Amino acid sequence: MPVAPAAPPLTIEKLVPGGAGFARLPDGRSAFVDGALPGDRVSVDAWIGKKGYVEASKFRLETAGPERVAPPCPIAEACGGCNWMALPYGAQLGYKAALVVEALERTARIKLAEPPEVVSAGEPLAYRLRVRLHVDERGHVGFFGRRTQELVEVSECLVAAPELRAPIAALGALAVTERSTLGGHFAAVDLRAVPGGEVELELEPRADMEPSGAPVDALVKALSAHAHVGVGGGRRGGLRRYELPDGGFLRVPGGGFTQVNWAVNGALVAAVVAAARKRGARSFLDLYAGVGNFTVPLARAGLRGVAVELERTAAAALREALREQSLAGVEVLAGDVAGTLPRLSRKLRGVELVLLDPPRSGAKSAVMPLAALAPKNVAYVACDPVTLARDLRGFLDAGFALEEVRCFDMFPQTHHVETLAWLRPARR
């Protein structure tokens, strides 16, 4: 439970992995204030005590820090989505590099010679191809507030792709009867824009509900003017075509994972392919391959390899994309990475490139089996600097050297950052 603090106003010293502002209490404990920025002077109204540190659950800004600006979005302070929108964009990039530096030093004992480059592409607003909105029982639509489950109602979202603005506005402008149906039957709305293509809207039912009947049909009809609408598990079938910058394409099933920032994703993929060519790689192993975000471009660049993906629908979509583009040099395996790697140890020993793009939890269980493959190059793509640092420490302890670190600003206006790290055997 939050408790009232017994501390004077705090001055925020820096931003830390996770995006919160950091300050030191008079008794020496660390204090983390989500939403506070360097130089801000804040009074904490309530905090949550942890072992050895505290987290502010409510604070007041007494004096703004030197970099704080008025965010372009009127609900930025209440909404939990864009926690760095009050920072100028250039400052966001600098702090993201600093977060990666701190995570590597603190977690992995890796000290970089200089902060990594942070690559940006496209616009820092209007970039998200996918948005998930929550629905309360009265049919109001919005995002959860910062560190709460309280709904912050929205009629527009400045970071959503332009194609999503009309359906978001339509949700906020539903008639009373349609809003009642939405709140009574559905808990969330998933919006997705296919690059250069259609907009999809998925209504997610409340627990133990199978929405049907005339009111639901009327709601679907009202929203269908702005998007292709699906209800619950009845996602529209078929594979969507996602065009890649190099002229290739991905095939994505309904609800399948893709990066939300297509411009920055294109820059990241191009960087991986260019570095693979520079290193002379001819064979690859792509782990956590998804629908082939890296597999397809590497195959189009002439590399042969193996892709491993747990989700069978994603693996099937990847096979279809390879077939349609006549890319015959790739084997796609559907299965768990930890369980599949031992079966590949003899076949892929000495593979020239291993690429990992794991979920936020990282790839700890895969590090030692990968080290046993003795790959000539490892490219690790991470969305969390701390789990990246933990896994890089494992690679270094297994005899690898860190060669290069670059960051990609996949999520402007937030603390999240994508990092690409290259490793090689310490002795060649």
N, C-alpha and C positions, 0 to 999 in steps of 0.2 A: 504494500500500500504506500502511496506517496505520503511523505511527511514534510512538515514545514522545516526549512533549514535554519540553522543558527549560524549564519555566515554573512559577512558584509557583501556589498556588490563585488562581482568578480570581473576581471578583465581577461578576455579571451586571448590566449597566447598564440594558438595555431589551430589548424584543422588536422584531424587524424583519420586514419583508415576507418571507414564507416560514415565519414562526412561530418561528424559533430565537431563543435568547437571545444577546445581543451583549456581548462584553467586549473589552478592549484588552490585548494582550500587552505585556510590558515593552519589547520592541523597536519598539513602535508599530503592529505589524500587527493587523488586525481578526481576532477569533476568534468563530466562530458555534457555539453549543452547543444542538443540537436537544433539547428536553425540559427545558432550564433556564429558570427564571423570574426576573424582576427581583428583585434583592436576594439571590438564591441565591449561596452561595460554593461553588465546585466545584473539584475536582481532575480534570484531564484525564489519563486513562490512555493514550489514543492519539488521534492526530488525522491528518487527511489534509491535506497541504500543497497549497495552490493558489497561483496567481500573486498575491502581495500579501496573501493572507489564509489562514487555516486553518479547517478544520471538525473539530470533535470527533467522533470515531466511538465513543468510550467515555469516560464520566466518572462520578465519584462525587460525590454531594451531601454536602458537609461541613457546611454550615449552611443551613437553609431560609430563604428570603426571607420578608418579613412577610405576603405574600398567599397563600403556598402552604398548601393544605389537603389532607387525605387524600381522594383521589378515591373516588367511590362504587363504581367498578369495580375488582375485585381484580387485574385484569391490565392496568390502564391504563398502568403504567410500562413494561411489556414490549411491549404491542401498539402498532402503528404508526398506529392509526386516530385516537384522540382525544388529540392532543398537548397540549391545554390543559385537560384534565379536573381538574388539580390547582389550577386557578384558580377562585375563586368566580364564579358566572355574571355578576354585575354587573361584575366586573373584566374578564371576557372581552369584554363589549360595549365598555368603555372602550378597551381595547387594540386592538380591531378598528378603531375610529375612528382611533386614533393611527397604525395601519399605513397606512391610506388617506391620512392627512395627510402622512406621511413619503414615501410613494410619489409623491404629486403634487408635493411640493416637490423631491425629489431627481431624479426622472425628467423632470418636465414644467415645473419652475420655476413651479408654481402654488401660491400661498400662500392657503389658505382663511382667512376672517375668524374662524372658530371651527370646532371639530371637528364633523363631520357627525353627525346623528342616526343611531342604529343601531336599526332597527325589529325587534322580536321578536314572535313569535306562537306560541301553543301552548306545548308543554312543551320544556325544554332536554334532556330525555331522552325515549326512546321515540318519536322523531320520524321515523326513516329508513324510507321505504317500500321501499327497495331496498338489499340487502346482497350483496356478492360474497365468498364464502368459498373459500379455497384448500384443495387436498387433496394430502397427501403419498402416497407409494407404499404406505404401510401403512394408508391409509384414514383417517388423522387429519384433522380439519377445523378450520380456523381462519383467522386473519389473519396476514399477514407482520409481523414485528417491526419496530420503529423502525429505519429505515435498513439493514435486512437483508432477506434472502430466507428467514430462518428462520421456521418456522411456530410461531405461538402458538396452541395449541389452545383452543377455546372450546366451551362448552355453552350459553351465553347471551350476549347482547349488549345492554347497557343502553340503547344509542341506537337499537336496532332497534324498529320499530313493534310493538305488542303482537301483531298478527296473525302476525308472523314468529317469535315465541318458540317456539311448538310445533314448527315444522319444524327450527329450529336445534337444539333439544333432541333431536329425533328423529335427526338426523344424528350427534350425539354418542353416542347410545344404540343404534346399529345392532348387530345380532348379528355375531359374528366373521366368518361367511361373507359377509354383506352388506358389512361393512367392507372385506374383502379385495377384493370385486368393485369397490367404489367406488374404492379406491386403485389397483387394477390397470388400470382403464379410464378414469378421469376425473381431470381436473386442477383443476377448479373447479366451484363450485355457485353459480348466480345465483338469488337469492330476491327476489321482488317482490310487494308487496301493492297491489292496486288500491283506491283510496280507497272505503270502504264496500262493497267487493266481495270477489272471490276472491283466493287466494294462489297464486302460480305459482312453481315450482321447476324450474330448467333445469340439467341435468347436462351439463357441457362436456367432451367427450372429450379425451384426451391426443392429442398430435400423431400424425397418420397412423393413427388408430384409428377404426373404425366399430363401436362396441359393439353387440352383439346376443347373443341366446341366452338360455337359461333363467336363468343367474345374474343377468344384467342385468334380465330381466323380474321376478325375485324382488325385486331392489333397488327397482325402480320401484313394485312393489306395496306394499312396506313403507313407502315414503315417500308414497304416494298417499293414505294416511289423513289426511295433514296439508296437502296441497297438490295442485294440478294439476301433474303432472310431465311435462316434455319432455326429450328426449335429443338433444343436439347440434344439428344444423341442423333437426331436426324440431320446431321450436317450434310450439306450438298455433296453429292458424290463426285468422283472424277479428280483429276490432277490439274492443279493450276500451273501455269507457265510463268516462271520468274526469269526475266532476261538478265544475263550477266554482261558486264562491260566489255568483255573480250569477244562477244558475239555468241557465246554459248548460252545455255539456259538450265535452270533447275526445274524439276517437277515436284510439286508440293501437294500432299493430300489435304483435305479439309481439316483445319485445326492444326496442321503440322507446324513445327517450329521453323522460323526464319528470323534473321536479325531485323530489328525494327528500323534501323537507320541504313537505308540501302546505299547511299552515297559513301558513307564511311566503310560499310562492309565491302564495297567495291575496292576502296583504297587498301584495306587490309588483305583481301584476296590477292590483289595485284602485287603487294609487297611480298607475300609468301611465294608466289610463282616466280617473281624476279629473283628472290634470294635462292630458291631451289635451282634455278638455271645458273646463277652465279657460282654456286657450289658444285655444279656438274652432276646433280642428282639425276639418276635415270629410273630409280625404283622408289616406291614409297609405301608406307603403312599409315593409313588415316584412321585414328581411333576416335570414337564418339563422332562418327562421320555425319550423322543426321541425314538430310536429303542430298548431301554431296556438295556443300558450300565450297569446300576445298578440293574434294575428289574430282569433280567435273573439270574445274580449271586446270588442275595438275595433269589430268588425262589429256585434255586438249593441248597442253604444252608438250605432249609426247612422252610423259612418264607412264610407266606401268606399275600397278600396285594392287594393294588389298585394302578394302574399307570395312571397318567393323562398326556396327550400329545395333543397339539393343532393341529399339522400336521397330517392329517388323513392317509396319506400314511405311515408315520412312525408308527402310532398306529396300522395300519393293519399289518405292518411287524413285530411288537412286538407280536401281537397275533399269527402270524404264527410261530415265533420262540418258543413261549411257547407251542404251539400245537405240534410241531415236537419233542420237548423234554419232552412231557407228563408232563408239569408243570401246573397242573390244579388249583392251589390255588391262581391265580392272575386274577383280573378283570382289563381290560384296558378300560379307558374312553377317547374318543376323544373330546377335548374341551379346552376352555380357563381356566387357573388355577383360576383366580379371579372369573369367573362365575361358576365354578364347585365346589369350596370349600364350599359354603353355602349349597349345596345339600348333602354334605358328613358329615355335622356337627353332626348329630345324629348317623349316622352309624359308624363313626370312632372316636368318642370322646374317649380319653384315648388311642389312638393308640400308640404302643410302640416305633415306629421309624418313623419320618418324614424325608425324604431325599429331598433336593432341589438342583437342578443343573440348575439355570436359565441362560438366555443370559447375555451379558455384562451389560445390563441396570439393572440387579438385580431383586429382587422380593419384592419391597416395598409394593405393594398392597396386597401381600399375608401374610404379617407378622401378622396383627391383626386377620384375620380369622384363621390362624394357631394357634395363641395363644389361641383362643377360643376352639380349639380341645383338649387342655391340653395334648399334646403328652408327653410321658415319656422321649424321646430323640429326638433331632433335629440334623441332619447332613447337613451342608450347604457347597456346593461345588461352588467355585467362581473363575472366570477368571479375575476379576478386584478387586484389594484390596480396592479401594475407595467405590464402591457400596457395597461390602461386609461389610465394616465398617459401612456404613449408615444403612444397614439392621440389623446388629448385635446390633446396638444401639436401634433399634426398639424392638428387642427381649428382650434385657435387661430391657428396660422401661416397657415391658409387663410382667415382673416377671420371666425371665429366667436368668440363670447364664452361663457364658462362661467357658467351661470345658477344652477344648484342641484346639490347633491350630497347624496344620502341613501344610507344603507347598510341592508341587510337581513340578519339573522342566519340564513342558510339552513342553516348547518352548526354548531350549538352543539357545544361541547367541542373544537372545532378552531380553527385560525387562519384558516380560509377565511371569506371574507365576500363577499356579493353587493353590488354598488354600482350605483346608478342615477344617472346624470349627465344633466342637461338643458343643451343648448346652443342658441343662436340666433345669427343673423347679427349681427356687431358693429354694423352700421349698417342700420337699417330704413327 
